[in-house]
Amino acid sequence: MAPTTNGSATFNEVPERSVHNNTIAYNKTSIDIDDVALDGGILAKTLYLSIDPHMRLWMNDTKDAATGPGYDLGKPIWGIGLASVVRSDKEGVSPGDIIYVQIYPFQEYNILSADTPLRVIHPEPGVPLSAYVNVLGMPGQTAFYGLEMIGNPKAGETIYVSAGAGTVGSLVAQLAKAKGLKVIASAGSNDKVEVMKRMGVDVAFNYKTADVADVLVKEGPIDIYWDHIGGPQLEAAIGACNLYARIIVCGALLAFNGAPSHHVKNLAEILYKRLRVQGFMYWEAEVEVEGHSGNPAKFINTLTPLVKSGKIHWTEQVFDGIESANRAIVTALTGVGNGKVVIKVADP
Amino acid sequence: MAPTTNGSATFNEVPERSVHNNTIAYNKTSIDIDDVALDGGILAKTLYLSIDPHMRLWMNDTKDAATGPGYDLGKPIWGIGLASVVRSDKEGVSPGDIIYVQIYPFQEYNILSADTPLRVIHPEPGVPLSAYVNVLGMPGQTAFYGLEMIGNPKAGETIYVSAGAGTVGSLVAQLAKAKGLKVIASAGSNDKVEVMKRMGVDVAFNYKTADVADVLVKEGPIDIYWDHIGGPQLEAAIGACNLYARIIVCGALLAFNGAPSHHVKNLAEILYKRLRVQGFMYWEAEVEVEGHSGNPAKFINTLTPLVKSGKIHWTEQVFDGIESANRAIVTALTGVGNGKVVIKVADP
């Protein structure tokens, strides 16, 4: 058969500070989907690509063990992908299967080697496919496991969620509310404040017009802080913490975008209040790491009914086609959007 | 019988910044040890008083839930005390018993109400009594439980201990060494560096003449950091941490003494490296707090043989008489001394 076009989102330029219009380029190669050799692996057709703020870290010049390997200039970027299997040499994976791949090159078609870690998804009737890169994928896992494994929420406690209208933050807020916590959450616009109120957040506020520390003094003290921001919000939250409070550091949007580090002046309170401050990323939810791995069955069995019944509110912004990768990343990083950013590449 | 003099160490002045010569005063009252009413409690004769840097926090003007209640001006200060029971109305406590009391007023004699938390000590032959306020008391508990409950040390890992010649630090270093870790430790004088080397520390250095970050780059990366200092040492340690490293924040000597807070510029690495940074004080070792309480039998059964056999090196500076309280506190806070500071008040 004639070769098929294989579009890709290629790493074109290391950004100075913010990602700009030319950071990711659209490139084309071609692939013969009927005849290409699989060498024991899988030919996957991309359905959805997940666009996440932490991808910014992989665009830095330094290849740091801590943040994972970086993107290679001139090659496709990668992240979480949902794909359908076109052909398979691999046992247990059949044509037509839907697979969730944590490190998936952003191309329309990929040959995945036999040892590529992946999970076959069994889409539940009534649940849209894109939910599996959203509330039933990494963001859901992050919220669920971060709360379970570090937050240890107890009914009657108080949580403060920064970026509470965001993809992960909104799930954290709702899961905490369902556990009987008082939920305080902030976002950067009045529209987002309304979204948070509709989700059931007890105290929703705009951190650009209200002082975080003031709100927390009035509505706290807090037992859990879910940190997406770092810097001044971390400082305000530490100040409002109860004894033995837990802080889940799940994002550092200021640092991601290269903002100068804020002087957090009350770190000694980590001692005085015996706080637990712990970094958490979705890696730990999916990958087996001692003391850091979650319970996938518990996650899926808890979240799926909430999604099917519409009891949990989740949002997405769908970009169309792999050509939109650069725009989608800018949207995810600048936080101007509303809902998790995904790219729909194809139907199954 | 004629009243007996009851000397006390009284909180005399809130210190501006450092504790000075007049912060704690020696006062005298009198007590009739044969006839004083016990009201169901205990008459205790003070043997040893433990002098600890964190007592500085209780001299601040603010009474903060986080740091515990503060001292009252004109009243005896308090801390950990070892006492013998003179008379007792309380079941399970008999005259002649040796008791360990976590919140013990610094007086020669105390009437302890029936609900005062205390533990009857059974001194082991061959173990000096003062060990029970040192390696077998709070400092030992702090090192043992902090390592067990937060540090989770594994053979082959690397730990960095600040104030490694100090009371707690030297025990942390030795317990970690016994578990098969590479131990890096620092102190503020060449004499202390020699002490650490004799204890078996692999890399002992003077942080005043060597750059902490440089040493950790060369000898790290590290899996555990035991923080007694805060500020610049915390920043250097975060920079040298491996993925999933643990930081036990057990002291903040700079903050205790009112030093301006240092700008720790790499807090985002808590996220990038998924660090766990947790405050820990001896309260958690002795007091029952969910998820924070230790296993006293395991502690005593592990440490006592090491003490008896001389396999663990522990040091003390003994001040004589309750009149020496102010001097003893200044010594503990300025770190000029060598070994845990205790006051010997009387023999049993």
Interface residues (C-beta under 8 A of the other chain):
Chain A: L57 D64 A65 A66 T67 N152 G230 L234 N242 L243 Y244 V249 C250 G251 A252 A255 S261 H263 V264 K265 N266 L267 A268 E269 I270 L271 Y272 K273 R274 L275 R276 V277 Q278 G279 F280 M281 W283 E284 V289 G291 H292
Chain B: L57 D64 A65 A66 T67 N152 G230 L234 L243 Y244 V249 C250 G251 A252 A255 S261 H263 V264 K265 N266 L267 A268 E269 I270 L271 Y272 K273 R274 L275 R276 V277 Q278 G279 F280 M281 W283 E284 V289 G291 H292
